[in-house]
């Protein structure tokens, strides 16, 4: 038993789960490619190219800008917990840059929802109401409400974190 762990680096259960996930992915791929193989392959290649050539640079630049906005300004000193005016430690900018995560999470979740539901959000499915009997004009408003709620919850979490890190005054 220990020789498997030494060779593989993890438990045999982990190896079994990884092999099972590969088998499931292979089965799904075979089932997916049984229909329109060329269309599915074009879709996968197109999705990879669009992601790598458009989305990755766009969200990388946006993330860099958000990190720059969250960085403390030069010449300013963050006070230590003790309240002294001594220069802050080297870990203060690292802690300050963590606040960018409070932007990343709601943006990611909102973007994911938009990516999944964009035809309904942008009203690109004219036959939706006829096929389901449900109104198609509510998705944009609901997506905007969910996005606003995600940012509000993130702001509350950030304010709570900032209040706790400030300590007793």
N, C-alpha and C positions, 0 to 999 in steps of 0.2 A: 504494500500500500504506500509506503513512504517513497519507494522508487518512482512511482507514478507522479507523486507530488514533486519530487526532485527534478524529474525530467520535464514535466509539464509546467510546473510553477504554481499550480492551484490544485484544488481537490478534484477527485474523480467526478463528483457531482457537477462541478463547473464544466468539466470537459464534456460530460453527457448533455448538459443543457446547451452548450455551444453547438455540438453536433446536431442536436434536435432542432435548434433554430436554423442551422444551415439546411437541414432536410426540409423544413417547412418553407423556407425561402425558395429552395429549388422546386418544390411542388407548386408553390404559387406562381413562380416564373413559367413553369411548363404549362400550367392551366391558363395563364394570361396570354401566352404566345400561341395558343391553339387557335384563336380566332383570327384576328388581323395582325399577323406577325410583323409585317413591314410597317404598318401604322404604329404599332406599339414601340418598335425599335426607333422609328423616327421621332416619336413623342419623347422617349427617354433621352435620346441624343440631343434633341432640341431643348429639353428642360435643363440638361446639364450645361449646354452651351449658354443658354439664357442666364442661368444662375452664375456661371463663372465669368461671363463677359459683361453682364449688366448688374445683377443684384449684388454680387460679392464686392465689387468696387464701390457701389453706392452705399451699402451699409457699412463698409470699412471706413470710408471717408466720413460718414455721418457719426460713426462711433468715435473716430479721432477728434472730431469737432466737439462732441459731447464731453470727451475726456479733457480737452483743453478748457472748456467752459467750467468744469468742475475743479480744475487745478487751482490752488491758491495763487493769488497774484504775487508777482515778485515785489520785494520790499515790505510786504506785510508779514507779520509774525503772528502765528496762532498762539494764544496764551496756553500755558500748561494748566493741568488740572489744579495745581496749587494756587493759581492766580498770579504767579510772578510774571514779570515781563521778560524773562529769559527766553532766548530763541527756542523755538519748538524743536522737538526731536526729529530725526530723519524719517520716522514712521508716520508723521502727521500727514505729509502729502499722499502717502499710500492709503491711509485711512480716508482722507478726503476724496480720493479718486474712486473709492468704493461707492460713493453716492451716485455715480453714473449708472450703477446697476438699477437704481430706482427709476431710471428712464428706459434702460434696456428691456426690462421685463414687460412693462405695459406695451411698449412699441412692438416687441416681438409677438406678444399674444394678439394684439390688435391686427398686426400684419398677417399673422397666421389665419385668423378668422377671415380677413379680407381675401386672402389667397384661396381659402376653401370655398367661401360663399360669394365670390365676386360676381358671378352671373346674376344671382338674386339681388345682391346689394346694388349693383349698377343697372338693374332691370333689363338684363340681356336675355331673359327667358320669357318671350311673349305668351307662350302656351302654358305657363305655370298655373295660372288661375283656372284655365279651362281643364287642365289635367287633374288638379288637386281640389279645386273648389275653395282654396285659401287665397287671401289677397296677397299679391306679390309686392305691393308698395310699402310694406312695413319693415323690410329688411334693412334699408339704409338708416332709418331712424333708430332701430334696435342696435345696429352695429355702432352707431355713434354714441348711444347711451352706454353700451358695454365698454367702449373705448374710454369714455369719460369716467365711468366707474373704476376701470382699471387704473387710470391715472390718479384718481382721487384716493383709492386705497394705497397706491404706491406713495403718494405724498404724505398720507397719514403715517405710514410706516417710516418714512424718512424723518418726519418731524418727531416721531416717538424716539427714533434712534438718536437724533441730534439732542433731544432733551435729556435722554439717559446718559449720553456721553459727556454732556456739559457738567454733570455731577451737581452736588448740592452747592448752593451759592451762599 
